[in-house]
Amino acid sequence: MPDLLVRTSIWLLGLMLFLATFAAAMVGSLLARQDRLPDRWGQLSEAQIGYVLSAVYALLGLLVGFTFSVAVERYHHRRELMVQDANAIEQLYLRAQLLDEPHRSRFSDLMVRYAENHIALAQVDRRDADATKLVAEDNALLRDLWTATVPAFQSIRGIDFSSSFVDSVNQVIWTDAERKASREAQIPRTVIWMLFFYSIVAALLLGGVMKSRKGEIVSVALLGLSTLALMLVTDINRPVGGTIREPQGPMIRMLARLKANPPAVYQRLAAKPGQPA
């Protein structure tokens, strides 16, 4: 059951929820027609029943709206981290151009591969076997990044630039950790399951007042809309498995700039050995 919210297709999950709420509404309608509802419910006037249903669905809308706002806030946070990640990678790439060889080419190659890996990670489904490989590759690239930093730092440790260069490396590592944590931060599954349960109970009460043909049509439409709202919340709460993901435009454009400007581009004005600067 806990993995059902993650591994099941969002459309299949929505269909299951709609059928469950529709079945609950039919049960409520059947109980009402057979006068098997509690006596207190039968003694309520249509206006009072309307107030009860309005309160029930108003609370459901409030709960769904609050949960949706939390999911959207986390979505925007993941997008901001992606932009920060792109900026940190490009900053380190540019600062690496101030290093001597072979450090310059080594860092340039690492940053290009690192950016390609992050774009692939953002587009892969966590249920795919490639996701595990990409995560392992990301960890290996981070290890190689710090391994390359050790000799590079030794070559510049006597100048002030060394501290800012190490800070750029640390920023890349920190942002990577934050992006991984943000993809694991989801709305507790218990909250989602309680919303599903609440919607089924609300559908049961709704079925108890479905008397006319028009009322049944309106009720089915209401069930469909509430199901769509819960599908949207569930989908946006899947950072690496849903259909709604943060766009990778800034990261893709940054990678294109890196590939269009290899180390040789930034060294074309540098003085060659034996020539004046």
LUMNURO-926838 format. One record per residue (C-alpha): x, y, z. Coordinates in steps of 0.2 Angstrom, whole numbers, padded with zeros to 4 digits, always signed. Last residue first. Example, Ala and Ser with C-alpha at 12.3 -4.5 7.8 and 13.67 -1.06 7.14 Angstrom:
BEGIN
+0068-0005+0036 +0062-0022+0039 
//
This chain:
BEGIN
+0259+0195-0112 +0276+0194-0121 +0279+0178-0131 +0291+0164-0126 +0278+0153-0120 +0261+0158-0126 +0252+0173-0119 +0233+0171-0116 +0221+0178-0129 +0215+0161-0136 +0215+0153-0119 +0196+0156-0115 +0191+0147-0132 +0203+0133-0129 +0195+0128-0113 +0179+0123-0122 +0165+0137-0125 +0151+0129-0135 +0150+0114-0124 +0149+0125-0109 +0136+0136-0116 +0125+0121-0121 +0126+0115-0104 +0120+0131-0097 +0105+0131-0109 +0101+0113-0104 +0102+0118-0085 +0091+0134-0088 +0078+0124-0098 +0077+0109-0086 +0058+0112-0082 +0053+0106-0065 +0042+0090-0066 +0024+0087-0068 +0022+0069-0076 +0026+0060-0060 +0040+0049-0055 +0055+0060-0050 +0047+0074-0040 +0030+0064-0037 +0020+0076-0026 +0015+0085-0042 +0006+0069-0047 -0003+0066-0031 -0010+0083-0029 -0016+0083-0047 -0024+0066-0045 -0033+0073-0030 -0040+0087-0040 -0045+0076-0054 -0054+0065-0041 -0063+0079-0034 -0069+0085-0051 -0075+0067-0056 -0085+0065-0040 -0093+0082-0043 -0098+0077-0061 -0105+0060-0054 -0115+0071-0041 -0122+0082-0055 -0127+0068-0065 -0136+0059-0050 -0145+0075-0046 -0151+0077-0063 -0158+0059-0062 -0167+0063-0046 -0164+0056-0029 -0145+0057-0025 -0146+0062-0006 -0138+0047+0002 -0126+0046-0012 -0118+0062-0006 -0115+0055+0011 -0106+0040+0003 -0096+0052-0008 -0090+0061+0007 -0084+0045+0015 -0074+0041-0001 -0067+0059-0002 -0061+0057+0016 -0053+0040+0013 -0043+0048-0002 -0038+0063+0008 -0033+0051+0022 -0022+0042+0010 -0014+0058+0004 -0010+0063+0022 -0003+0046+0027 +0008+0047+0012 +0017+0061+0020 +0019+0076+0008 +0036+0073-0001 +0054+0077+0003 +0064+0064-0007 +0067+0075-0022 +0071+0090-0010 +0085+0080-0002 +0093+0075-0018 +0093+0093-0024 +0100+0099-0007 +0115+0087-0008 +0119+0092-0026 +0118+0110-0021 +0131+0107-0007 +0143+0098-0019 +0142+0112-0032 +0144+0125-0018 +0159+0116-0011 +0168+0117-0028 +0164+0135-0029 +0171+0138-0011 +0187+0129-0016 +0189+0141-0030 +0186+0156-0019 +0199+0150-0007 +0212+0146-0020 +0210+0163-0028 +0220+0172-0014 +0236+0164-0019 +0248+0152-0012 +0237+0137-0013 +0236+0138-0032 +0245+0122-0038 +0240+0112-0022 +0222+0117-0024 +0222+0109-0041 +0230+0093-0034 +0216+0091-0021 +0202+0098-0032 +0203+0083-0044 +0199+0071-0030 +0185+0082-0025 +0177+0082-0042 +0181+0063-0045 +0170+0060-0029 +0156+0071-0035 +0157+0062-0052 +0156+0045-0043 +0141+0050-0034 +0132+0056-0050 +0137+0040-0058 +0128+0030-0044 +0113+0041-0046 +0113+0038-0064 +0114+0019-0063 +0100+0019-0050 +0089+0029-0062 +0093+0018-0077 +0084+0004-0069 +0068+0013-0071 +0055+0016-0057 +0064+0033-0052 +0058+0039-0069 +0072+0048-0079 +0071+0066-0084 +0079+0075-0069 +0092+0062-0068 +0097+0064-0087 +0099+0083-0084 +0109+0080-0069 +0121+0068-0078 +0123+0080-0093 +0128+0093-0080 +0141+0082-0072 +0148+0076-0088 +0151+0094-0094 +0158+0099-0076 +0170+0084-0076 +0177+0089-0093 +0180+0107-0089 +0188+0101-0072 +0201+0090-0081 +0204+0102-0095 +0209+0116-0082 +0218+0104-0070 +0230+0098-0084 +0234+0112-0086 +0235+0128-0077 +0220+0135-0068 +0210+0151-0073 +0198+0141-0084 +0193+0132-0068 +0184+0148-0063 +0173+0147-0078 +0168+0129-0075 +0165+0132-0056 +0153+0147-0060 +0144+0136-0073 +0141+0122-0061 +0136+0134-0047 +0124+0143-0059 +0116+0127-0065 +0114+0120-0047 +0106+0137-0042 +0093+0135-0056 +0089+0117-0052 +0088+0123-0033 +0075+0136-0038 +0065+0123-0048 +0065+0111-0033 +0059+0125-0022 +0045+0129-0034 +0039+0111-0034 +0040+0111-0015 +0029+0126-0014 +0017+0117-0027 +0016+0102-0015 +0012+0113+0000 -0001+0123-0010 -0009+0107-0016 -0011+0100+0002 -0019+0116+0008 -0031+0116-0007 -0035+0097-0005 -0039+0100+0014 -0049+0115+0010 -0059+0107-0004 -0063+0092+0008 -0068+0104+0021 -0080+0113+0009 -0086+0096+0003 -0091+0091+0021 -0098+0108+0025 -0108+0109+0009 -0115+0091+0012 -0121+0096+0029 -0129+0112+0023 -0138+0103+0009 -0144+0090+0022 -0151+0105+0032 -0159+0112+0017 -0167+0096+0012 -0174+0093+0030 -0166+0082+0042 -0177+0068+0050 -0170+0055+0038 -0152+0058+0044 -0157+0057+0062 -0165+0040+0059 -0149+0032+0053 -0149+0027+0035 -0157+0010+0030 -0172+0018+0022 -0171+0007+0007 -0169+0021-0005 -0156+0029+0006 -0146+0014+0008 -0145+0012-0011 -0140+0030-0013 -0126+0028+0000 -0120+0012-0008 -0120+0020-0026 -0110+0035-0019 -0098+0023-0011 -0096+0014-0028 -0093+0031-0037 -0080+0036-0024 -0071+0019-0026 -0073+0020-0045 -0066+0038-0045 -0051+0032-0034 -0047+0018-0045 -0048+0028-0061 -0036+0041-0053 -0024+0028-0048 -0024+0021-0065 -0021+0038-0072 -0007+0042-0060 +0001+0026-0065 +0005+0016-0049 +0023+0015-0042 +0023+0030-0030 +0006+0030-0023 +0005+0011-0022 +0022+0010-0013 +0014+0013+0004 +0000+0000+0000 
//
